[in-house]
Amino acid sequence: MDFLKELEWRGMLHDATPGIEEVLQSGKVAGYIGFDPTAPSLTIGNYVQLMLLTLFQRSGHQPVVLMGGATGRIGDPSGKDKERELKSYDELDNNLQHQVRQMEKFINFTEGDNKAILVNNLDFYKDMNILDFLRDVGKTLTVNYMSSKESVKKRLETGLSFTEFSYQLLQAYDFQLLFNKHNCILQMGGSDQWGNITSGTEFIRRNLNEKAYAVTTPLLTKADGSKFGKSTEGNIWLDGELTTPYQFYQFWINAADTDVPKFTRYFTLHTREEIEAREAEHAENPQELKRLLAEELTIRIHSEEAYRSVLKVTELLFNRKAGKEQLLDLSESELKTVAAEIPSFTLPKDALAGGANIVDLLAEHTQVVASKGDARRAIKGNAISVNKEKVSDHDVVITHEALLHGKYLMVENGKKNKFILEAE
């Protein structure tokens, strides 16, 4: 695989310093991307850079993952319109450990001549005092040079602390140290990192009289111009506790048709020939292209088991023919996912003590019906189901035994209105 050509056809090459193509073709190269642990998990936005490292490794080169144990304590001003809120050291350390565990699922750190290297830049700075930093690092670049970078210029009017201003020096010095210790001649990242990365190439030129290189990807946005990876609730996390596999799957299923070719090229591991053949086959059915992408990514990010679980929840929520068999087949965690996706009501467990009349239960503990009279009319009209069984008599009594996994009741009012009652 030719790394740069692979990026080009995927639409993932934004900029590169001159000469990198010849260097990459001359043999194995070490290249790095930095990740600051300022969030509790990696996001789908971070996964763009993980795909970059994956393709780099598949091209025969050696990825270096630099975790920002130090730079995360400072905060990168790139792409930010105001000062970051600093995280505690304990929070940053916990985030870093979790993110490393996530990365180990996607990048090969264990086998082969080009297995990835993991570095924490806290090791670079924890024993360095301020005078050493100012003499060895701060002397390299002028304030004029640093202020010309886009990440700094955008913030000069609204305010930029010295803390965030110094971030550029740390990232540049990181590159120089990785160059020395691991012969790492390439730094990669999003296009918003170009200024920081080229500051690093300048460090290496001035301090070591050597040549280093940069490659960046475009910032991935949706067709409507909105930021990729953001939902109405926030980030799309790679952690199933923060974004459930079902929500993750639905993110891709609900993507705009016009975004699917771009998303497919950024995130699939299929070849160009396979992707183009698939797109030709389903040219009139973009929903199938979304489904194929959602399937591939849900399995890769989460697991085959998580994907099967997603299909079970999807079947229950969207297939009107899904019956009691499908409901009873759901695990407690799958029912929890269902409860998060449809209107839910908390039901005191003692409400079922000795049994509760269905009319009283619906009218007093839920908004499934507007009143007891409304409940009776719905039952008479054959509209009410409990756990996928029709309720034909308004004298029916619901007991604890009806609770699925000892906790959940599914109630439906008509074909479209589904609710979960959760006993606590």
Phi, psi and omega per residue, in radians:
M1 nan 2.240 3.025
D2 -1.503 1.971 -2.968
F3 -1.020 -0.885 -3.087
L4 -1.174 -0.674 3.093
K5 -1.155 -0.625 3.080
E6 -1.091 -0.770 3.109
L7 -1.123 -0.688 -3.087
E8 -1.082 -0.850 -3.082
W9 -1.242 -0.443 3.087
R10 -1.415 -0.112 -3.102
G11 1.303 0.420 -3.038
M12 -1.855 0.173 -3.141
L13 -1.911 2.001 3.124
H14 -1.713 -0.853 -3.110
D15 -2.694 2.728 3.100
A16 -2.687 2.552 3.099
T17 -1.332 2.593 -3.106
P18 -1.021 2.466 3.051
G19 1.669 -0.206 -3.062
I20 -1.190 -0.539 -3.122
E21 -1.084 -0.786 -3.133
E22 -1.156 -0.673 -3.136
V23 -1.121 -0.761 -3.122
L24 -1.159 -0.543 -3.137
Q25 -1.400 -0.219 -3.066
S26 -1.474 -0.221 3.140
G27 2.680 -3.011 -3.097
K28 -1.149 2.356 -3.121
V29 -2.183 2.511 3.001
A30 -1.669 2.278 3.126
G31 -2.422 2.593 -3.045
Y32 -2.244 2.783 2.968
I33 -2.334 2.421 3.132
G34 -1.734 2.528 3.121
F35 -2.295 2.076 3.084
D36 -1.574 2.291 -3.041
P37 -1.488 0.894 -3.108
T38 -1.470 -0.120 3.124
A39 -2.096 2.752 -3.089
P40 -1.238 -0.198 -3.113
S41 -2.734 2.793 2.926
L42 -1.204 2.670 3.106
T43 -1.984 3.021 3.090
I44 -1.133 -0.443 3.034
G45 -1.137 -0.745 3.057
N46 -1.081 -0.504 -3.067
Y47 -1.182 -0.375 3.016
V48 -0.999 -0.794 -3.124
Q49 -1.263 -0.557 3.053
L50 -1.159 -0.621 3.047
M51 -1.134 -0.660 3.100
L52 -1.057 -0.788 3.111
L53 -1.158 -0.658 3.120
T54 -1.090 -0.834 3.125
L55 -1.140 -0.638 3.103
F56 -1.082 -0.786 3.138
Q57 -1.179 -0.700 3.124
R58 -1.175 -0.317 3.096
S59 -1.505 0.062 3.093
G60 1.651 0.112 -3.115
H61 -1.755 2.987 -3.052
Q62 -1.862 1.995 3.106
P63 -1.383 2.501 2.998
V64 -2.104 2.128 3.083
V65 -1.722 2.051 3.105
L66 -1.810 1.931 3.085
M67 -1.503 2.324 -3.032
G68 -1.528 1.069 3.071
G69 -1.055 -0.497 3.093
A70 -1.637 -0.909 -3.077
T71 -1.130 -0.478 3.064
G72 -1.120 -0.396 3.100
R73 -1.336 -0.275 -3.089
I74 -1.745 -0.903 -3.127
G75 1.722 2.125 -3.134
D76 -1.426 2.141 3.114
P77 -1.311 -0.188 -3.079
S78 -1.012 2.235 3.084
G79 1.326 0.056 -3.129
K80 -1.883 2.428 3.138
D81 -1.700 -0.007 3.073
K82 -2.669 2.914 -3.095
E83 -1.062 2.391 3.061
R84 -1.247 2.645 2.978
E85 -1.488 2.146 -3.071
L86 -1.233 2.419 3.115
K87 -1.576 2.746 3.062
S88 -1.232 2.735 3.138
Y89 -1.090 -0.700 3.134
D90 -1.071 -0.753 -3.138
E91 -1.117 -0.752 -3.142
L92 -1.119 -0.723 3.134
D93 -1.125 -0.725 3.110
N94 -1.141 -0.748 3.102
N95 -1.037 -0.762 -3.096
L96 -1.080 -0.812 -3.136
Q97 -1.069 -0.704 -3.136
H98 -1.180 -0.740 -3.130
Q99 -1.137 -0.636 3.089
V100 -1.101 -0.753 3.102
R101 -1.058 -0.655 3.100
Q102 -1.147 -0.772 -3.102
M103 -1.103 -0.579 -3.109
E104 -1.107 -0.281 3.068
K105 -1.342 -0.410 -2.958
F106 -1.997 -0.446 -3.091
I107 -2.006 2.425 3.142
N108 -1.432 1.865 3.099
F109 -1.789 0.023 -2.905
T110 -2.088 -0.440 -2.974
E111 -2.303 2.595 2.997
G112 1.598 2.877 -3.131
D113 -1.208 -0.416 -3.121
N114 -1.947 0.549 3.080
K115 -1.094 2.573 -3.040
A116 -1.215 2.657 3.079
I117 -1.881 2.376 3.107
L118 -1.928 2.206 -3.110
V119 -2.303 2.510 3.043
N120 -1.988 2.085 -3.058
N121 -1.272 -0.087 3.001
L122 -1.082 -0.531 3.118
D123 -1.132 -0.415 3.141
F124 -1.306 -0.547 -2.898
Y125 -2.025 -0.244 -2.982
K126 -1.113 -0.446 3.134
D127 -1.886 0.158 -3.135
M128 -1.641 2.276 3.088
N129 -1.571 2.968 -3.007
I130 -1.124 -0.600 -3.126
L131 -1.199 -0.705 3.073
D132 -1.085 -0.736 -3.136
F133 -1.075 -0.819 -3.094
L134 -1.140 -0.674 -3.129
R135 -1.296 -0.789 -3.000
D136 -1.533 -0.498 -3.052
V137 -1.948 -0.904 -3.040
G138 -1.135 -0.362 -3.087
K139 -1.385 -0.246 -2.992
T140 -1.256 -0.768 -3.054
L141 -1.967 2.529 3.080
T142 -1.441 2.762 3.074
V143 -1.084 -0.634 3.117
N144 -1.054 -0.775 3.136
Y145 -1.102 -0.828 -3.105
M146 -1.129 -0.655 -3.111
S147 -1.244 -0.310 -3.140
S148 -1.363 -0.218 -3.124
K149 -1.264 2.472 -3.052
E150 -1.031 -0.680 -3.109
S151 -1.103 -0.473 3.106
V152 -1.534 -0.808 -3.094
K153 -0.971 -0.693 -3.099
K154 -1.140 -0.386 -3.048
R155 -1.802 -0.122 -3.056
L156 -1.103 -0.596 -3.127
E157 -1.331 -0.671 -3.097
T158 -1.538 -0.279 3.094
G159 2.021 2.315 3.136
L160 -2.467 2.081 -3.133
S161 -1.269 2.810 3.065
F162 -1.099 -0.538 3.121
T163 -0.986 -0.937 -3.121
E164 -1.274 -0.550 3.097
F165 -1.062 -0.613 -3.097
S166 -1.285 -0.234 -3.096
Y167 -0.983 -0.685 -3.115
Q168 -1.039 -0.672 3.116
L169 -1.156 -0.723 -3.131
L170 -1.117 -0.794 -3.123
Q171 -1.143 -0.668 3.124
A172 -1.141 -0.723 -3.139
Y173 -1.212 -0.603 3.015
D174 -0.915 -0.842 -3.100
F175 -1.057 -0.776 -3.133
Q176 -1.078 -0.751 -3.135
L177 -1.165 -0.711 3.105
L178 -1.157 -0.606 3.073
F179 -1.060 -0.790 -3.114
N180 -1.216 -0.780 -2.974
K181 -1.492 -0.537 -3.032
H182 -2.234 0.213 -3.087
N183 0.897 0.692 -3.104
C184 -1.515 1.847 -3.008
I185 -1.755 -0.034 -3.038
L186 -2.307 2.340 2.956
Q187 -2.066 2.395 -3.128
M188 -2.126 2.849 3.114
G189 2.981 -3.051 3.066
G190 -1.269 2.828 -3.073
S191 -1.076 -0.414 3.110
D192 -1.248 -0.184 3.127
Q193 -1.651 0.021 -3.047
W194 -0.972 -0.769 -3.124
G195 -1.093 -0.794 3.120
N196 -1.136 -0.704 -3.107
I197 -1.167 -0.781 -3.124
T198 -1.241 -0.394 2.972
S199 -1.110 -0.627 3.090
G200 -1.163 -0.735 3.101
T201 -1.113 -0.577 3.104
E202 -1.213 -0.688 3.054
F203 -0.980 -0.835 -3.075
I204 -1.165 -0.650 3.104
R205 -1.151 -0.814 -3.049
R206 -1.312 -0.751 -3.007
N207 -1.529 -0.547 -3.068
L208 -1.993 -0.166 -3.081
N209 0.977 0.717 -3.139
E210 -2.181 2.955 -3.107
K211 -1.885 2.255 3.052
A212 -2.248 2.920 -2.930
Y213 -2.340 2.867 -3.128
A214 -2.393 2.488 3.013
V215 -2.395 2.305 3.113
T216 -2.242 2.690 3.064
T217 -1.779 2.702 3.021
P218 -1.139 2.644 2.994
L219 -1.258 2.170 -3.033
L220 -1.406 2.092 3.093
T221 -2.161 2.837 3.092
K222 -1.422 2.964 -3.114
A223 -1.052 -0.523 -3.131
D224 -1.463 0.055 3.108
G225 1.574 -0.122 -3.113
S226 -1.310 2.795 -3.071
K227 -1.223 2.323 -3.136
F228 -1.204 2.519 3.062
G229 1.513 0.016 3.105
K230 -1.828 2.274 3.020
S231 -1.882 -3.126 3.115
T232 -1.126 -0.424 3.139
E233 -1.604 -0.244 -3.114
G234 2.366 -2.567 -3.075
N235 -1.204 2.710 2.918
I236 -1.667 1.807 -3.060
W237 -1.498 2.729 3.036
L238 -1.554 -0.004 3.097
D239 -1.658 2.144 -3.092
G240 -1.147 -0.281 3.080
E241 -1.395 -0.443 -3.108
L242 -1.684 -0.673 2.976
T243 -2.257 1.934 -3.064
T244 -1.111 2.696 3.078
P245 -0.936 -0.615 3.111
Y246 -1.126 -0.809 3.120
Q247 -1.107 -0.677 3.111
F248 -1.079 -0.838 3.129
Y249 -1.049 -0.776 -3.109
Q250 -1.167 -0.482 3.082
F251 -0.995 -0.759 -3.122
W252 -1.343 -0.673 3.129
I253 -1.076 -0.595 -3.084
N254 -1.657 0.153 3.106
A255 -1.124 2.661 3.064
A256 -1.147 2.485 -3.135
D257 -0.930 -0.674 -3.073
T258 -1.229 -0.306 -3.137
D259 -1.522 -0.299 -2.981
V260 -1.088 -0.782 3.115
P261 -1.019 -0.728 3.130
K262 -1.151 -0.839 -3.139
F263 -1.051 -0.701 -3.129
T264 -1.091 -0.749 -3.118
R265 -1.206 -0.604 3.126
Y266 -1.271 -0.588 -2.887
F267 -2.069 -0.260 3.141
T268 -1.434 2.700 3.050
L269 -1.773 0.106 3.095
H270 -1.280 2.785 -3.136
T271 -1.353 2.948 3.109
R272 -1.038 -0.746 -3.116
E273 -1.109 -0.738 -3.134
E274 -1.143 -0.741 -3.128
I275 -1.150 -0.809 -3.108
E276 -1.149 -0.608 3.092
A277 -1.177 -0.707 3.130
R278 -1.131 -0.729 -3.139
E279 -1.174 -0.632 3.093
A280 -1.171 -0.715 -3.124
E281 -1.129 -0.628 -3.061
H282 -1.981 0.555 -3.088
A283 -1.027 -0.532 -3.121
E284 -1.681 0.093 -3.082
N285 -2.414 1.276 -3.111
P286 -1.067 -0.429 -3.138
Q287 -1.126 -0.565 3.100
E288 -1.222 -0.615 3.075
L289 -1.120 -0.683 3.077
K290 -1.129 -0.734 -3.112
R291 -1.096 -0.743 -3.139
L292 -1.119 -0.714 3.112
L293 -1.174 -0.762 3.133
A294 -1.071 -0.706 3.118
E295 -1.104 -0.883 -3.102
E296 -1.027 -0.800 -3.059
L297 -1.301 -0.633 3.120
T298 -1.125 -0.713 3.107
I299 -1.163 -0.756 -3.082
R300 -1.233 -0.762 -3.081
I301 -1.338 -0.673 -3.083
H302 -1.870 -1.469 3.100
S303 3.124 2.923 3.049
E304 -1.087 -0.700 3.139
E305 -1.114 -0.734 3.117
A306 -1.107 -0.675 3.118
Y307 -1.112 -0.759 3.106
R308 -1.086 -0.650 3.096
S309 -1.117 -0.728 3.103
V310 -1.044 -0.744 -3.137
L311 -1.116 -0.646 3.123
K312 -1.145 -0.756 3.118
V313 -1.153 -0.737 3.136
T314 -1.081 -0.739 3.121
E315 -1.039 -0.781 -3.113
L316 -1.162 -0.693 -3.051
L317 -1.382 -0.542 -2.974
F318 -2.036 -0.278 3.116
N319 -1.655 1.953 -3.094
R320 -1.134 -0.310 -3.136
K321 -1.538 -0.079 3.123
A322 -1.094 2.287 -3.061
G323 -2.076 -2.783 -3.060
K324 -1.090 -0.591 -3.132
E325 -1.048 -0.770 3.140
Q326 -1.169 -0.670 3.133
L327 -1.139 -0.822 -3.095
L328 -1.189 -0.322 -3.131
D329 -1.384 -0.175 -3.095
L330 -1.380 2.424 3.031
S331 -1.336 3.000 3.117
E332 -1.085 -0.719 3.133
S333 -1.161 -0.595 3.097
E334 -1.212 -0.655 3.063
L335 -1.164 -0.596 3.064
K336 -1.083 -0.685 3.084
T337 -1.119 -0.767 3.088
V338 -1.005 -0.773 -3.114
A339 -1.093 -0.508 3.134
A340 -1.375 -0.290 -3.036
E341 -1.783 -0.287 -3.137
I342 -2.225 2.853 3.133
P343 -0.958 2.324 -3.083
S344 -2.276 2.633 3.134
F345 -2.327 2.471 3.080
T346 -1.493 2.315 -3.088
L347 -2.087 2.060 3.072
P348 -1.047 2.313 -3.090
K349 -1.044 -0.567 -3.121
D350 -1.233 -0.164 3.077
A351 -1.162 -0.388 3.135
L352 -1.756 0.042 -3.136
A353 -1.086 2.123 -3.102
G354 1.320 0.043 -3.131
G355 1.654 2.516 3.131
A356 -2.175 2.345 3.066
N357 -1.115 2.378 -3.052
I358 -1.044 -0.669 3.138
V359 -1.137 -0.828 3.131
D360 -1.106 -0.708 -3.120
L361 -1.058 -0.839 -3.103
L362 -1.198 -0.731 -3.037
A363 -1.339 -0.582 -3.017
E364 -1.674 -0.379 -3.028
H365 -2.114 -0.007 -3.109
T366 -2.477 3.063 2.978
Q367 -1.997 0.436 3.083
V368 -1.130 -0.629 3.088
V369 -2.268 2.816 -3.099
A370 -1.487 -0.411 -3.060
S371 -2.868 3.026 3.085
K372 -1.113 -0.665 3.100
G373 -1.093 -0.717 3.108
D374 -1.115 -0.669 3.118
A375 -1.101 -0.781 -3.133
R376 -1.101 -0.722 3.140
R377 -1.137 -0.708 3.134
A378 -1.127 -0.707 3.115
I379 -1.156 -0.749 3.126
K380 -1.081 -0.580 3.137
G381 -1.472 0.137 3.095
N382 1.103 0.585 -3.064
A383 -1.711 -0.358 -3.030
I384 -1.641 2.296 3.014
S385 -2.222 2.505 3.013
V386 -2.134 2.125 -3.082
N387 0.899 0.770 3.055
K388 1.193 0.319 3.044
E389 -2.073 2.248 -3.116
K390 -1.097 2.433 3.035
V391 -1.754 2.003 -3.049
S392 -1.848 -0.049 -3.065
D393 -2.407 2.261 -3.108
H394 -1.326 0.050 3.038
D395 -1.700 0.064 3.132
V396 -1.039 2.442 3.135
V397 -1.965 2.308 3.112
I398 -1.785 2.235 -3.124
T399 -2.034 3.075 3.114
H400 -1.005 -0.541 -3.092
E401 -1.079 -0.379 -3.131
A402 -1.345 -0.287 -3.092
L403 -1.181 2.211 3.088
L404 -1.352 2.232 -3.062
H405 0.976 0.500 3.108
G406 1.202 0.258 -2.981
K407 -2.506 -0.564 -2.928
Y408 -2.064 2.527 2.918
L409 -2.190 2.378 3.013
M410 -1.834 2.194 -3.127
V411 -2.108 2.373 3.089
E412 -2.181 2.454 3.059
N413 -2.141 1.634 -3.022
G414 1.514 -3.013 -3.034
K415 -1.391 -0.442 -2.995
K416 -1.854 -0.395 -2.989
N417 -1.652 1.811 -3.113
K418 -1.955 2.484 -3.129
F419 -2.451 2.658 3.021
I420 -2.054 2.286 2.996
L421 -1.809 2.160 -3.098
E422 -1.969 2.023 -3.112
A423 -1.407 2.277 3.131
E424 -2.294 nan nan
